[in-house]
Each structure stands twice: as structure tokens, then as C-alpha cells.
Amino acid sequence: MTHPEPTAAAAGTARERILARIRAAVADAPPAPEPDRGYLPAHVPDDPAALLDLLHHNLAEYRALVHRTDSAGIAGLLGRLLAERGADTVLVPPGLPPRWLAAADATRIADSATTTPGELDAVHSVVTGCALAIAETGTIVLDGGPDQGRRRITLIPDHHICVVRAPAQIVASVPQALPRLDPRRPLTWISGPSATSDIELDRVEGVHGPRTLEVVLLQED
């Protein structure tokens, strides 16, 4: 026997009933204690060179392909990475610096709200910036900024090149990262290429995002 799906109004009413019961149950509870903030904000020295090396190491541990360059070499490096990948098309967020792809031969595809998942899946590569990167965890955070585009453009194409500006976008730890992020933004936390495992721990890459993640550490003055 099948049951009809609840209407939006009915679902809203049920939600309010549940929340009302929770409020009633905790009405006489004592105030929650303030959280303990006595932990260390980071576990590594606050040295830009050391943080860059640590981020590089931890990104590679997560099977990302890591490259280093400077402002003079960024265009040539990105052009080479796309050529080595055989990318004929590259998805480009609207705020990505044009000079970064000045040496790339691939056809630029604009980030458009009307692009379908099928069209995104046909794109060979996507190049984005990031909001910041966390050295201790080897994590890159995207927040949908102009140089990153919509979240879906970094989840559907199979090859993602992400540029991290050093030292400005590198922090040591998660506690240092959180104050720099807006929780109202669509945050995506990336630690290596997409990977999942079944019950026998057989690793499969590319199920929930790009199979290949390349990170360019752009050392700026």
C-alpha cells in the first residue's frame, strides 16, 4: 500500500510540533556553558614558507597533483596542464583573471546558470581560484566567489585545476580558517579528488566530484 507524500503545509506543521516539544522539554534547563576556547589555534609555526610546504605535502597525501609557480609562470603552467590533459574545452568562472589562461588553447566555456548537468559533464576541465587553503589538513575551501563560480562547476567536470594564492590564502588550521569564511556562502571543503570506498575499502575516485584534482600554489609577492 502506498501513502501520499505530505504536502508542504503538513510538513511545516509537523516540523513546528516537533520543535515546540523540544522547546518545552528544555524550557527549564540551565543555560548552556560557554564553549572552551583554550585549545591551540594552530600546531605549526606561523611561517609562510613552512605553511606552503605543509600544504603541498598534505595535498599530495590526498592524491592531489600539486604544482608551484609565480605570477610570471602561471599562464604557461596552466596552458601546459590543460594541453597535457588533452582538454579542448575549459570552464571559466567570470572572475578568473584572464591572464591566467592567456597561454591556453582550449575553448573557454562560460559559467552560466542555464548550463545543464549534461553540458557540464561534457566539459573537459575547469579552472578556478579558491577562498582559502588549510595547511594542517590539506583542505581547499571554495565559497562561490567570482573566481570560483557556482558549486556545481567544480563537482561535475572530471578535471579541476584550483589556484591557491600564497601566502595570502593559506592558513595553518581550521580555527584560523573559520573567521575568514562567511557561513552564509555556499562553502565547499575539498581534501583531494573525489573518493569513496565500499565495505571492503576498495577506493573509487570520481563518484562525487572530479576524478583528478590539480592544485597550483601561486607564490605572489
N, CA, C and O of each residue as an XYZ file, in Angstrom:
884
protein
N       0.849     -1.198      0.000
C       0.000      0.000      0.000
C       0.879      1.240      0.000
O       1.795      1.346      0.816
N       0.623      2.158     -0.880
C       1.398      3.388     -0.946
C       0.708      4.488     -0.157
O      -0.514      4.490     -0.005
N       1.504      5.417      0.340
C       0.981      6.537      1.097
C       1.305      7.821      0.360
O       2.414      7.970     -0.154
N       0.372      8.745      0.295
C       0.643     10.002     -0.426
C       1.731     10.797      0.269
O       1.874     10.747      1.491
N       2.501     11.536     -0.533
C       3.533     12.404      0.023
C       2.877     13.532      0.812
O       1.856     14.067      0.379
N       3.444     13.908      1.968
C       2.855     15.001      2.732
C       2.986     16.316      1.981
O       3.978     16.567      1.297
N       1.963     17.148      2.124
C       2.023     18.456      1.490
C       3.016     19.331      2.235
O       3.425     19.018      3.353
N       3.399     20.441      1.594
C       4.341     21.361      2.237
C       3.762     21.912      3.529
O       4.479     22.080      4.515
N       2.453     22.194      3.523
C       1.813     22.734      4.720
C       1.834     21.715      5.854
O       2.112     22.059      7.003
N       1.535     20.449      5.521
C       1.525     19.401      6.542
C       2.924     19.176      7.094
O       3.098     18.996      8.300
N       3.926     19.186      6.212
C       5.304     19.007      6.654
C       5.723     20.142      7.572
O       6.407     19.927      8.573
N       5.298     21.376      7.215
C       5.627     22.514      8.059
C       4.978     22.413      9.422
O       5.593     22.752     10.433
N       3.718     21.941      9.459
C       3.019     21.784     10.734
C       3.712     20.743     11.603
O       3.901     20.967     12.799
N       4.090     19.620     11.025
C       4.788     18.571     11.773
C       6.110     19.093     12.332
O       6.478     18.802     13.470
N       6.800     19.852     11.525
C       8.080     20.423     11.978
C       7.868     21.332     13.180
O       8.619     21.265     14.153
N       6.844     22.182     13.115
C       6.575     23.093     14.218
C       6.193     22.335     15.486
O       6.573     22.735     16.586
N       5.434     21.231     15.335
C       5.071     20.429     16.515
C       6.313     19.839     17.167
O       6.445     19.853     18.391
N       7.218     19.324     16.353
C       8.443     18.724     16.898
C       9.289     19.774     17.598
O       9.795     19.537     18.695
N       9.444     20.939     16.968
C      10.241     21.996     17.577
C       9.596     22.503     18.864
O      10.301     22.822     19.821
N       8.263     22.580     18.898
C       7.574     23.027     20.109
C       7.815     22.058     21.260
O       7.995     22.482     22.402
N       7.820     20.754     20.966
C       8.087     19.764     22.014
C       9.514     19.882     22.520
O       9.764     19.739     23.717
N      10.454     20.144     21.615
C      11.847     20.307     22.034
C      11.992     21.532     22.934
O      12.666     21.486     23.964
N      11.347     22.634     22.527
C      11.432     23.856     23.341
C      10.838     23.632     24.728
O      11.387     24.098     25.727
N       9.715     22.916     24.788
C       9.077     22.656     26.081
C       9.955     21.767     26.960
O      10.022     21.952     28.175
N      10.626     20.802     26.334
C      11.454     19.868     27.092
C      12.677     20.538     27.703
O      13.151     20.118     28.759
N      13.190     21.571     27.053
C      14.419     22.215     27.550
C      14.122     23.577     28.185
O      15.042     24.341     28.479
N      12.843     23.877     28.395
C      12.490     25.204     28.911
C      13.107     25.484     30.274
O      13.498     26.618     30.552
N      13.200     24.466     31.131
C      13.732     24.649     32.482
C      15.194     24.246     32.598
O      15.739     24.214     33.702
N      15.830     23.942     31.492
C      17.234     23.530     31.536
C      18.124     24.729     31.871
O      17.801     25.857     31.501
N      19.231     24.498     32.563
C      20.144     25.609     32.866
C      20.782     26.123     31.589
O      20.839     25.393     30.600
N      21.260     27.354     31.581
C      21.921     27.893     30.380
C      23.117     27.035     29.982
O      23.843     26.516     30.830
N      23.298     26.901     28.693
C      24.444     26.123     28.206
C      25.743     26.848     28.552
O      25.830     28.067     28.406
N      26.752     26.107     29.008
C      28.026     26.760     29.338
C      28.706     27.298     28.089
O      28.500     26.797     26.984
N      29.508     28.314     28.286
C      30.280     28.843     27.172
C      31.278     27.800     26.697
O      31.864     27.101     27.524
N      31.490     27.674     25.401
C      32.453     26.678     24.918
C      33.872     27.018     25.365
O      34.243     28.185     25.497
N      34.640     25.978     25.591
C      36.032     26.152     25.998
C      36.855     26.529     24.777
O      36.940     25.754     23.824
N      37.458     27.700     24.794
C      38.275     28.161     23.687
C      39.762     28.099     24.039
O      40.571     28.828     23.465
N      40.117     27.227     24.983
C      41.502     27.172     25.427
C      42.415     26.332     24.557
O      43.583     26.141     24.893
N      41.897     25.819     23.428
C      42.723     24.984     22.576
C      43.688     25.841     21.753
O      43.492     27.045     21.583
N      44.719     25.193     21.255
C      45.681     25.893     20.401
C      45.021     26.222     19.059
O      44.370     25.352     18.480
N      45.165     27.431     18.554
C      44.580     27.759     17.257
C      45.324     27.103     16.097
O      44.770     26.980     15.004
N      46.549     26.685     16.312
C      47.328     26.015     15.274
C      48.432     25.209     15.954
O      48.769     25.446     17.113
N      48.988     24.251     15.209
C      50.014     23.373     15.767
C      51.322     23.455     14.997
O      52.207     22.618     15.174
N      51.441     24.453     14.151
C      52.666     24.641     13.369
C      53.087     26.101     13.470
O      52.253     26.965     13.742
N      54.369     26.389     13.256
C      54.824     27.788     13.320
C      54.128     28.643     12.260
O      53.809     28.169     11.170
N      53.905     29.895     12.600
C      53.270     30.827     11.673
C      54.327     31.388     10.732
O      54.685     32.564     10.795
N      54.812     30.517      9.865
C      55.857     30.875      8.914
C      55.338     30.594      7.509
O      55.023     29.443      7.209
N      55.236     31.591      6.636
C      54.643     31.384      5.306
C      55.304     30.264      4.509
O      54.608     29.480      3.864
N      56.616     30.174      4.539
C      57.303     29.126      3.775
C      56.975     27.742      4.326
O      56.749     26.799      3.567
N      56.952     27.627      5.671
C      56.643     26.332      6.283
C      55.199     25.929      6.004
O      54.923     24.756      5.751
N      54.267     26.898      6.046
C      52.868     26.592      5.760
C      52.687     26.147      4.312
O      51.904     25.240      4.028
N      53.407     26.784      3.406
C      53.318     26.407      1.994
C      53.802     24.977      1.797
O      53.174     24.200      1.079
N      54.915     24.630      2.432
C      55.448     23.268      2.316
C      54.491     22.252      2.934
O      54.284     21.173      2.380
N      53.906     22.597      4.084
C      52.985     21.674      4.748
C      51.728     21.468      3.908
O      51.252     20.342      3.766
N      51.195     22.549      3.355
C      50.027     22.417      2.483
C      50.340     21.543      1.280
O      49.550     20.664      0.932
N      51.475     21.771      0.644
C      51.906     20.968     -0.502
C      51.939     19.488     -0.118
O      51.401     18.640     -0.831
N      52.576     19.190      1.016
C      52.702     17.794      1.457
C      51.330     17.154      1.685
O      51.078     16.045      1.213
N      50.447     17.845      2.403
C      49.159     17.248      2.745
C      48.230     17.147      1.540
O      47.447     16.202      1.452
N      48.299     18.090      0.617
C      47.531     17.958     -0.624
C      47.963     16.714     -1.400
O      47.130     15.966     -1.913
N      49.277     16.509     -1.478
C      49.794     15.335     -2.192
C      49.396     14.041     -1.483
O      49.143     13.025     -2.131
N      49.341     14.082     -0.139
C      48.905     12.901      0.616
C      47.491     12.497      0.239
O      47.155     11.313      0.271
N      46.669     13.457     -0.114
C      45.292     13.182     -0.532
C      45.194     12.905     -2.038
O      44.097     12.875     -2.596
N      46.333     12.704     -2.685
C      46.400     12.345     -4.110
C      46.048     13.486     -5.049
O      45.696     13.249     -6.205
N      46.136     14.720     -4.570
C      46.053     15.843     -5.498
C      47.402     15.987     -6.197
O      48.439     15.640     -5.632
N      47.383     16.498     -7.429
C      48.615     16.781     -8.162
C      48.959     18.240     -7.904
O      48.188     19.133     -8.256
N      50.111     18.487     -7.292
C      50.443     19.821     -6.800
C      51.577     20.419     -7.624
O      52.569     19.753     -7.921
N      51.409     21.700     -7.990
C      52.407     22.423     -8.776
C      52.667     23.771     -8.109
O      51.800     24.320     -7.429
N      53.863     24.289     -8.315
C      54.199     25.613     -7.787
C      54.654     26.513     -8.933
O      55.330     26.075     -9.864
N      54.268     27.770     -8.836
C      54.702     28.737     -9.835
C      54.598     30.126     -9.242
O      54.182     30.297     -8.096
N      54.985     31.130    -10.044
C      54.841     32.519     -9.621
C      53.984     33.256    -10.637
O      53.482     32.652    -11.584
N      53.817     34.551    -10.446
C      52.943     35.318    -11.325
C      53.397     35.279    -12.776
O      52.572     35.296    -13.690
N      54.706     35.227    -12.990
C      55.222     35.194    -14.356
C      54.986     33.848    -15.035
O      54.936     33.770    -16.263
N      54.841     32.788    -14.238
C      54.739     31.450    -14.821
C      53.362     30.843    -14.817
O      53.168     29.748    -15.346
N      52.375     31.543    -14.220
C      51.053     30.932    -14.069
C      50.399     30.625    -15.407
O      49.806     29.557    -15.560
N      50.486     31.526    -16.381
C      49.825     31.298    -17.671
C      50.442     30.112    -18.393
O      49.725     29.267    -18.928
N      51.757     30.045    -18.412
C      52.417     28.935    -19.087
C      52.116     27.603    -18.427
O      51.911     26.601    -19.112
N      52.087     27.583    -17.078
C      51.801     26.337    -16.369
C      50.388     25.858    -16.643
O      50.183     24.684    -16.952
N      49.405     26.753    -16.535
C      48.026     26.330    -16.794
C      47.840     25.884    -18.239
O      47.128     24.915    -18.501
N      48.474     26.581    -19.178
C      48.393     26.156    -20.570
C      48.961     24.758    -20.753
O      48.400     23.946    -21.488
N      50.078     24.477    -20.084
C      50.706     23.149    -20.208
C      49.832     22.069    -19.567
O      49.659     20.994    -20.142
N      49.281     22.345    -18.380
C      48.457     21.342    -17.703
C      47.211     20.990    -18.524
O      46.825     19.823    -18.599
N      46.593     21.987    -19.130
C      45.418     21.715    -19.957
C      45.798     20.950    -21.210
O      45.069     20.056    -21.640
N      46.946     21.300    -21.804
C      47.393     20.590    -23.005
C      47.734     19.139    -22.680
O      47.379     18.236    -23.437
N      48.417     18.911    -21.562
C      48.767     17.540    -21.182
C      47.526     16.708    -20.901
O      47.524     15.493    -21.103
N      46.488     17.356    -20.443
C      45.229     16.663    -20.181
C      44.460     16.402    -21.474
O      43.531     15.594    -21.491
N      44.841     17.079    -22.553
C      44.101     16.966    -23.808
C      42.777     17.692    -23.757
O      41.826     17.303    -24.435
N      42.704     18.758    -22.947
C      41.451     19.482    -22.757
C      41.189     20.409    -23.938
O      41.956     21.337    -24.190
N      40.104     20.152    -24.656
C      39.682     21.032    -25.746
C      38.758     22.142    -25.256
O      38.619     23.178    -25.907
N      38.119     21.914    -24.090
C      37.231     22.919    -23.510
C      37.586     23.110    -22.042
O      37.953     22.158    -21.352
N      37.475     24.340    -21.575
C      37.743     24.643    -20.171
C      36.669     25.589    -19.659
O      36.390     26.620    -20.271
N      36.072     25.232    -18.534
C      35.045     26.060    -17.922
C      35.716     27.156    -17.104
O      36.622     26.885    -16.316
N      35.271     28.391    -17.294
C      35.944     29.550    -16.702
C      34.946     30.385    -15.901
O      33.998     30.913    -16.483
N      35.127     30.523    -14.583
C      34.268     31.423    -13.803
C      34.444     32.870    -14.265
O      35.494     33.213    -14.807
N      33.452     33.712    -14.064
C      33.514     35.077    -14.612
C      34.628     35.930    -14.020
O      35.125     36.840    -14.683
N      35.031     35.645    -12.767
C      36.045     36.481    -12.129
C      37.446     35.922    -12.177
O      38.335     36.449    -11.508
N      37.676     34.870    -12.947
C      39.024     34.322    -13.057
C      39.899     35.306    -13.827
O      39.491     35.768    -14.892
N      41.093     35.645    -13.322
C      41.946     36.593    -14.054
C      42.229     36.099    -15.480
O      42.747     34.994    -15.642
N      41.909     36.872    -16.500
C      42.107     36.424    -17.889
C      43.552     36.035    -18.200
O      43.787     35.136    -19.008
N      44.521     36.697    -17.572
C      45.928     36.406    -17.870
C      46.313     34.995    -17.465
O      47.273     34.443    -18.002
N      45.578     34.395    -16.519
C      45.919     33.043    -16.100
C      45.788     32.046    -17.255
O      46.539     31.073    -17.315
N      44.854     32.275    -18.159
C      44.624     31.345    -19.266
C      45.092     31.912    -20.597
O      44.659     31.464    -21.659
N      45.985     32.906    -20.534
C      46.444     33.553    -21.766
C      47.183     32.596    -22.688
O      47.198     32.805    -23.901
N      47.800     31.547    -22.141
C      48.569     30.616    -22.961
C      47.808     29.323    -23.261
O      48.373     28.395    -23.839
N      46.533     29.255    -22.872
C      45.749     28.037    -23.081
C      45.060     28.067    -24.437
O      44.511     29.095    -24.833
N      45.086     26.945    -25.150
C      44.431     26.836    -26.455
C      42.990     26.347    -26.357
O      42.238     26.436    -27.327
N      42.598     25.829    -25.186
C      41.260     25.249    -25.042
C      40.178     26.321    -25.201
O      40.378     27.482    -24.844
N      39.043     25.913    -25.738
C      37.896     26.805    -25.892
C      37.298     27.126    -24.531
O      37.005     26.217    -23.754
N      37.113     28.410    -24.233
C      36.538     28.817    -22.955
C      35.031     28.613    -22.949
O      34.332     28.981    -23.894
N      34.544     28.017    -21.861
C      33.111     27.851    -21.647
C      32.739     28.696    -20.443
O      33.308     28.527    -19.365
N      31.788     29.606    -20.617
C      31.393     30.490    -19.525
C      30.539     29.739    -18.511
O      29.810     28.810    -18.858
N      30.642     30.159    -17.251
C      29.793     29.629    -16.188
C      28.422     30.277    -16.307
O      28.261     31.459    -16.004
N      27.439     29.507    -16.746
C      26.098     30.042    -16.980
C      25.073     29.291    -16.143
O      25.182     28.082    -15.944
N      24.071     30.027    -15.653
C      23.013     29.405    -14.855
C      22.168     28.451    -15.690
O      21.498     27.579    -15.138
N      22.189     28.603    -17.007
C      21.359     27.763    -17.872
C      22.073     26.505    -18.341
O      21.470     25.664    -19.008
N      23.353     26.365    -18.001
C      24.098     25.175    -18.419
C      23.536     23.940    -17.730
O      23.343     23.936    -16.515
N      23.274     22.892    -18.504
C      22.688     21.676    -17.942
C      23.782     20.776    -17.371
O      24.947     20.919    -17.740
N      23.422     19.841    -16.467
C      24.407     18.888    -15.965
C      25.089     18.104    -17.083
O      26.283     17.816    -17.002
N      24.341     17.761    -18.116
C      24.927     17.038    -19.242
C      25.988     17.857    -19.958
O      27.031     17.333    -20.350
N      25.715     19.152    -20.125
C      26.694     20.029    -20.764
C      27.935     20.197    -19.893
O      29.052     20.245    -20.409
N      27.750     20.287    -18.584
C      28.896     20.384    -17.680
C      29.732     19.106    -17.711
O      30.961     19.151    -17.641
N      29.052     17.972    -17.815
C      29.767     16.690    -17.850
C      30.618     16.561    -19.103
O      31.609     15.832    -19.110
N      30.234     17.268    -20.167
C      30.989     17.199    -21.419
C      32.205     18.113    -21.417
O      33.068     17.989    -22.286
N      32.290     19.030    -20.455
C      33.440     19.931    -20.374
C      34.661     19.140    -19.909
O      34.567     18.331    -18.986
N      35.798     19.373    -20.546
C      36.991     18.598    -20.216
C      37.628     19.024    -18.903
O      38.061     18.167    -18.133
N      37.700     20.321    -18.623
C      38.395     20.814    -17.432
C      37.713     22.068    -16.915
O      36.988     22.742    -17.646
N      37.954     22.373    -15.643
C      37.518     23.634    -15.050
C      38.699     24.212    -14.278
O      39.421     23.485    -13.597
N      38.889     25.520    -14.390
C      39.955     26.209    -13.657
C      39.303     27.241    -12.745
O      38.499     28.056    -13.199
N      39.650     27.206    -11.455
C      39.076     28.153    -10.508
C      40.155     28.672     -9.562
O      41.263     28.140     -9.492
N      39.797     29.717     -8.846
C      40.548     30.127     -7.683
C      39.958     29.446     -6.465
O      39.283     28.425     -6.595
N      40.204     29.999     -5.274
C      39.627     29.439     -4.058
C      39.423     30.563     -3.047
O      39.860     31.693     -3.265
N      38.750     30.240     -1.932
C      38.595     31.207     -0.842
C      39.820     31.181      0.054
O      40.350     32.227      0.429
N      40.269     29.969      0.396
C      41.490     29.793      1.173
C      41.861     28.325      1.197
O      41.112     27.476      0.715
N      43.031     28.028      1.765
C      43.507     26.655      1.904
C      44.070     26.476      3.309
O      44.644     27.403      3.881
N      43.899     25.268      3.863
C      44.293     24.978      5.239
C      45.467     24.008      5.216
O      45.339     22.876      4.751
N      46.603     24.457      5.718
C      47.839     23.674      5.613
C      47.785     22.389      6.431
O      48.184     21.333      5.941
N      47.301     22.458      7.663
C      47.335     21.294      8.545
C      46.487     20.139      8.038
O      46.795     18.980      8.316
N      45.437     20.430      7.307
C      44.530     19.374      6.844
C      44.607     19.133      5.344
O      43.968     18.210      4.841
N      45.370     19.938      4.621
C      45.419     19.778      3.174
C      44.077     20.021      2.523
O      43.699     19.317      1.587
N      43.348     21.021      3.016
C      41.984     21.286      2.565
C      41.902     22.610      1.817
O      42.489     23.608      2.234
N      41.171     22.608      0.712
C      40.873     23.823     -0.039
C      39.399     24.155      0.176
O      38.545     23.270      0.125
N      39.106     25.422      0.413
C      37.721     25.842      0.624
C      37.300     26.776     -0.501
O      37.982     27.753     -0.806
N      36.166     26.457     -1.110
C      35.549     27.308     -2.123
C      34.306     27.951     -1.507
O      33.612     27.325     -0.705
N      34.027     29.200     -1.884
C      32.830     29.860     -1.355
C      31.958     30.471     -2.452
O      31.115     31.325     -2.177
N      32.162     30.036     -3.683
C      31.338     30.542     -4.775
C      31.668     31.954     -5.187
O      30.839     32.625     -5.801
N      32.883     32.435     -4.860
C      33.299     33.766     -5.250
C      33.432     33.908     -6.758
O      33.332     32.914     -7.476
N      33.658     35.134     -7.260
C      33.705     35.369     -8.703
C      34.747     34.533     -9.438
O      34.540     34.184    -10.600
N      35.867     34.201     -8.783
C      36.889     33.395     -9.457
C      36.669     31.898     -9.258
O      37.511     31.087     -9.642
N      35.523     31.530     -8.651
C      35.227     30.115     -8.397
C      33.939     29.646     -9.061
O      33.819     28.479     -9.434
N      32.980     30.551     -9.209
C      31.734     30.195     -9.869
C      30.827     29.346     -8.992
O      31.090     29.151     -7.806
N      29.757     28.847     -9.593
C      28.794     28.029     -8.861
C      29.421     26.713     -8.421
O      30.335     26.192     -9.060
N      28.905     26.190     -7.309
C      29.449     24.952     -6.752
C      29.451     23.818     -7.764
O      30.397     23.031     -7.807
N      28.412     23.724     -8.575
C      28.267     22.570     -9.464
C      29.362     22.491    -10.515
O      29.634     21.408    -11.033
N      30.002     23.625    -10.846
C      31.015     23.559    -11.900
C      32.293     22.881    -11.407
O      33.136     22.491    -12.214
N      32.443     22.737    -10.088
C      33.605     22.013     -9.563
C      33.240     20.612     -9.100
O      34.091     19.899     -8.568
N      31.991     20.204     -9.291
C      31.563     18.869     -8.890
C      31.289     17.939    -10.068
O      31.357     16.718     -9.925
N      30.980     18.512    -11.238
C      30.598     17.658    -12.370
C      31.751     17.396    -13.346
O      31.978     16.234    -13.683
N      32.490     18.402    -13.818
C      33.619     18.101    -14.714
C      34.636     17.185    -14.031
O      34.810     17.237    -12.814
N      35.301     16.353    -14.820
C      36.179     15.309    -14.281
C      37.559     15.826    -13.900
O      38.311     15.121    -13.226
N      37.906     17.028    -14.311
C      39.254     17.562    -14.073
C      39.137     18.983    -13.550
O      38.594     19.861    -14.220
N      39.651     19.200    -12.351
C      39.574     20.514    -11.710
C      40.984     21.007    -11.412
O      41.747     20.329    -10.724
N      41.330     22.180    -11.925
C      42.573     22.857    -11.563
C      42.202     24.026    -10.660
O      41.436     24.905    -11.055
N      42.747     24.034     -9.449
C      42.428     25.080     -8.478
C      43.698     25.851     -8.142
O      44.722     25.257     -7.802
N      43.627     27.159     -8.237
C      44.776     28.018     -7.962
C      44.640     28.599     -6.551
O      43.621     29.195     -6.203
N      45.690     28.410     -5.752
C      45.749     28.950     -4.395
C      46.831     30.020     -4.363
O      47.986     29.748     -4.690
N      46.462     31.231     -3.973
C      47.430     32.318     -3.882
C      48.176     32.236     -2.557
O      47.572     32.226     -1.484
N      49.507     32.177     -2.654
C      50.341     32.101     -1.454
C      51.157     33.381     -1.315
O      51.687     33.887     -2.304
N      51.264     33.913     -0.085
C      50.757     33.351      1.179
C      49.368     33.828      1.571
O      48.848     33.376      2.592
N      48.742     34.720      0.808
C      47.535     35.409      1.255
C      46.381     34.458      1.579
O      45.603     34.726      2.495
N      46.258     33.334      0.829
C      45.102     32.463      1.005
C      45.405     31.211      1.817
O      44.569     30.309      1.871
N      46.553     31.127      2.439
C      46.920     29.936      3.196
C      46.872     30.243      4.695
O      47.481     31.206      5.163
N      46.138     29.410      5.439
C      46.118     29.493      6.889
C      46.605     28.160      7.447
O      46.643     27.152      6.742
N      46.976     28.173      8.722
C      47.532     26.956      9.311
C      46.463     25.929      9.639
O      46.663     24.736      9.407
N      45.317     26.376     10.180
C      44.387     25.429     10.785
C      42.937     25.804     10.517
O      42.636     26.891     10.023
N      42.043     24.873     10.858
C      40.604     25.129     10.735
C      40.168     26.286     11.641
O      39.415     27.143     11.178
N      40.605     26.358     12.920
C      40.209     27.508     13.742
C      40.625     28.852     13.150
O      39.943     29.854     13.364
N      41.732     28.889     12.411
C      42.131     30.130     11.757
C      41.317     30.383     10.494
O      41.148     31.530     10.082
N      40.814     29.319      9.881
C      40.056     29.472      8.631
C      38.648     29.995      8.867
O      38.165     30.841      8.114
N      37.990     29.502      9.902
C      36.569     29.804     10.097
C      36.263     31.296     10.195
O      35.296     31.740      9.575
N      37.034     32.097     10.941
C      36.702     33.526     10.993
C      36.826     34.240      9.656
O      36.259     35.318      9.475
N      37.564     33.648      8.715
C      37.741     34.278      7.410
C      36.667     33.858      6.413
O      36.646     34.354      5.286
N      35.776     32.952      6.810
C      34.747     32.444      5.909
C      33.380     32.946      6.334
O      33.096     33.087      7.524
N      32.537     33.215      5.346
C      31.169     33.658      5.596
C      30.261     32.427      5.600
O      30.100     31.795      4.556
N      29.659     32.065      6.746
C      28.818     30.864      6.789
C      27.581     30.951      5.916
O      26.920     29.940      5.679
N      27.258     32.150      5.432
C      26.101     32.286      4.552
C      26.437     31.945      3.105
O      25.547     31.830      2.262
N      27.737     31.784      2.821
C      28.168     31.451      1.467
C      28.073     29.938      1.251
O      28.072     29.188      2.227
N      27.992     29.468     -0.003
C      27.940     28.028     -0.294
C      29.337     27.417     -0.196
O      30.025     27.282     -1.208
N      29.756     27.051      1.004
C      31.116     26.589      1.231
C      31.295     25.132      0.780
O      30.472     24.271      1.090
N      32.365     24.877      0.055
C      32.746     23.530     -0.354
C      34.158     23.268      0.160
O      35.088     24.005     -0.169
N      34.317     22.225      0.961
C      35.610     21.880      1.546
C      36.160     20.676      0.779
O      35.521     19.625      0.725
N      37.337     20.833      0.194
C      37.902     19.813     -0.697
C      39.225     19.314     -0.120
O      40.147     20.097      0.111
N      39.305     18.013      0.109
C      40.566     17.396      0.518
C      40.884     16.292     -0.488
O      40.545     15.129     -0.270
N      41.527     16.657     -1.571
C      41.884     15.695     -2.608
C      40.770     15.476     -3.610
O      39.689     16.046     -3.467
N      41.018     14.655     -4.626
C      39.984     14.351     -5.623
C      38.850     13.560     -4.992
O      38.998     13.008     -3.902
N      37.716     13.508     -5.683
C      36.573     12.749     -5.203
C      36.957     11.297     -4.970
O      37.553     10.664     -5.841
N      36.616     10.759     -3.782
C      36.952      9.368     -3.469
C      35.938      8.801     -2.501
O      35.456      9.499     -1.608
N      35.621      7.540     -2.680
C      34.739      6.836     -1.760
C      35.202      5.384     -1.696
O      35.939      4.925     -2.569
N      34.772      4.669     -0.671
C      35.150      3.264     -0.502
C      33.919      2.447     -0.152
O      33.008      2.937      0.515
N      33.897      1.185     -0.611
C      32.802      0.305     -0.228
C      33.157     -0.391      1.085
O      34.151     -0.042      1.722
N      32.355     -1.367      1.488
C      32.554     -2.027      2.775
C      33.888     -2.769      2.843
O      34.410     -3.014      3.931
N      34.434     -3.124      1.690
C      35.730     -3.803      1.646
C      36.881     -2.818      1.470
O      38.022     -3.224      1.247
N      36.577     -1.512      1.570
C      37.576     -0.449      1.489
C      38.245     -0.363      0.126
O      39.392      0.072      0.017
N      37.527     -0.780     -0.915
C      38.031     -0.590     -2.276
C      37.769      0.862     -2.675
O      36.618      1.297     -2.723
N      38.830      1.605     -2.961
C      38.720      3.033     -3.246
C      38.279      3.260     -4.690
O      38.822      2.666     -5.622
N      37.288      4.128     -4.853
C      36.810      4.505     -6.177
C      36.833      6.024     -6.246
O      36.315      6.696     -5.354
N      37.426      6.563     -7.291
C      37.528      8.009     -7.432
C      36.593      8.506     -8.538
O      36.355      7.815     -9.529
N      36.077      9.709     -8.345
C      35.257     10.338     -9.375
C      33.771     10.151     -9.228
O      33.018     10.531    -10.125
N      33.310      9.569     -8.109
C      31.879      9.324     -7.941
C      31.146     10.606     -7.572
O      30.065     10.876     -8.096
N      31.725     11.396     -6.676
C      31.040     12.572     -6.150
C      31.682     13.886     -6.598
O      31.354     14.942     -6.057
N      32.558     13.841     -7.542
C      33.241     15.050     -7.980
C      34.358     14.697     -8.945
O      34.390     13.588     -9.477
N      35.277     15.632     -9.178
C      36.334     15.393    -10.166
C      37.250     14.242     -9.785
O      37.655     14.099     -8.632
N      37.570     13.421    -10.787
C      38.491     12.305    -10.577
C      39.923     12.794    -10.413
O      40.732     12.165     -9.730
N      40.228     13.928    -11.047
C      41.581     14.485    -10.986
C      41.530     15.907    -10.458
O      40.861     16.768    -11.030
N      42.244     16.150     -9.357
C      42.360     17.489     -8.792
C      43.815     17.932     -8.896
O      44.714     17.282     -8.361
N      44.035     19.046     -9.591
C      45.371     19.634     -9.664
C      45.331     20.967     -8.944
O      44.441     21.784     -9.178
N      46.309     21.184     -8.059
C      46.365     22.404     -7.270
C      47.628     23.177     -7.664
O      48.737     22.644     -7.624
N      47.438     24.415     -8.037
C      48.566     25.289     -8.380
C      48.775     26.248     -7.219
O      47.893     27.048     -6.904
N      49.940     26.171     -6.580
C      50.302     27.087     -5.498
C      50.998     28.263     -6.139
O      52.155     28.168     -6.549
N      50.286     29.375     -6.225
C      50.768     30.579     -6.905
C      51.439     31.495     -5.883
O      50.765     32.136     -5.076
N      52.760     31.551     -5.925
C      53.512     32.364     -4.978
C      53.584     33.800     -5.493
O      54.242     34.094     -6.491
N      52.881     34.687     -4.776
C      52.836     36.091     -5.146
C      53.696     36.912     -4.203
O      53.938     36.511     -3.064
N      54.162     38.071     -4.680
C      54.975     38.952     -3.830
C      54.107     39.624     -2.775
O      54.611     40.403     -1.966
